Amino acid sequence: MSTIPAVLAAIAITAVITYVVSRRRTAARGCTAIISAGHAVHRDDLTGLGNRAGFDAALADVARQRRSVAVILVNLDGARAFVSRFGHRALDQLLVLTAGRLQHVAAADASAFRLRRDEFAVVLADPADATGHAARVVAAVGEPTEIHLCGRPITVGVTACAGIATIAPHTDSDRRLALIRANRAMRAAKASGRGQTARFDAAVICGLDSGQER
C-alpha cells in the first residue's frame, strides 16, 4: 500500500515537469515568431534585401553609435521603357538580379536596401570609400544580364545612376537628411546621363536645383 503515494507523487512530478517543458517550448516558439516577424518587417519580399523600414533602422543604429556614414542611392535608368518593352515580371527578375549584384559588390561594412520599385540604397560605414563603392555598384548593375521571357532566356542591358551623401551624426542630427542629399545627388547624376555617379555638394547641386526650377 505504501507504494501508492510514491506512484502518485511520481505522476505529479512528471505532470509538473511536462507542464514546465511545454511552457518553455511555447515561449521559445513565441520568441522565435516575434524575432521572425521583426525581421520580416525590415525585409523586402521580392529581393530579400532590407526595405525602407530596415534602412531607417540602420541609420538610427548609426546615430546611436555616433558614427559618420555614407548613403548611396541607386536608381535604374529607363525602368518605364523596360517595363513597356518586357513587362512587369521581367522587371521583377531584373530587380532580383540587381539586388544580388548589390550584395555581391557590398563591402563587409555595407548594407543594401530596396527603398522603392527600382530604387536601392547602400549604407556604407566607411564614407572614405563611398565614391569607389558607388562606381563599382553602377558598373556591376550595367553588366549585361539574362532574364527569362515567355520561357526563353534573353540578354538585357540596363544602367543605373548613383547619388552619394555623407552624414555625420555630430553635426547632422536629422537622419533623413542623408537620404534627401543622396536623392539630390542622384538626380544630378541622372542629369549628366545614364550610368553616372555624383556626390552631394550643396553649392553645385542646390544651384542645379534652382536652375531646374527656373
Stockholm file with secondary structure:
# STOCKHOLM 1.0

chainA/1-214         MSTIPAVLAAIAITAVITYVVSRRRTAARGCTAIISAGHAVHRDDLTGLGNRAGFDAALADVARQRRSVAVILVNLDGARAFVSRFGHRALDQLLVLTAGRLQHVAAADASAFRLRRDEFAVVLADPADATGHAARVVAAVGEPTEIHLCGRPITVGVTACAGIATIAPHTDSDRRLALIRANRAMRAAKASGRGQTARFDAAVICGLDSGQER
#=GR chainA/1-214 SS CTHHHHHHHHHHHHHHHHHHHHHHHHHHHHHHHHHHHHHHHTBCTTTCSBCHHHHHHHHHHHHHTTCCEEEEEEEETTHHHHHHHHCHHHHHHHHHHHHHHHHHHCCTTEEEEEEETTEEEEEESCGGGHHHHHHHHHHHHTSCEEEEETTEEEEECCCEEEEEEEECTTTCCCTHHHHHHHHHHHHHHHHHCTTCEEECCHHHHHHHHHHHHC
#=GC SS_cons         CTHHHHHHHHHHHHHHHHHHHHHHHHHHHHHHHHHHHHHHHTBCTTTCSBCHHHHHHHHHHHHHTTCCEEEEEEEETTHHHHHHHHCHHHHHHHHHHHHHHHHHHCCTTEEEEEEETTEEEEEESCGGGHHHHHHHHHHHHTSCEEEEETTEEEEECCCEEEEEEEECTTTCCCTHHHHHHHHHHHHHHHHHCTTCEEECCHHHHHHHHHHHHC
//
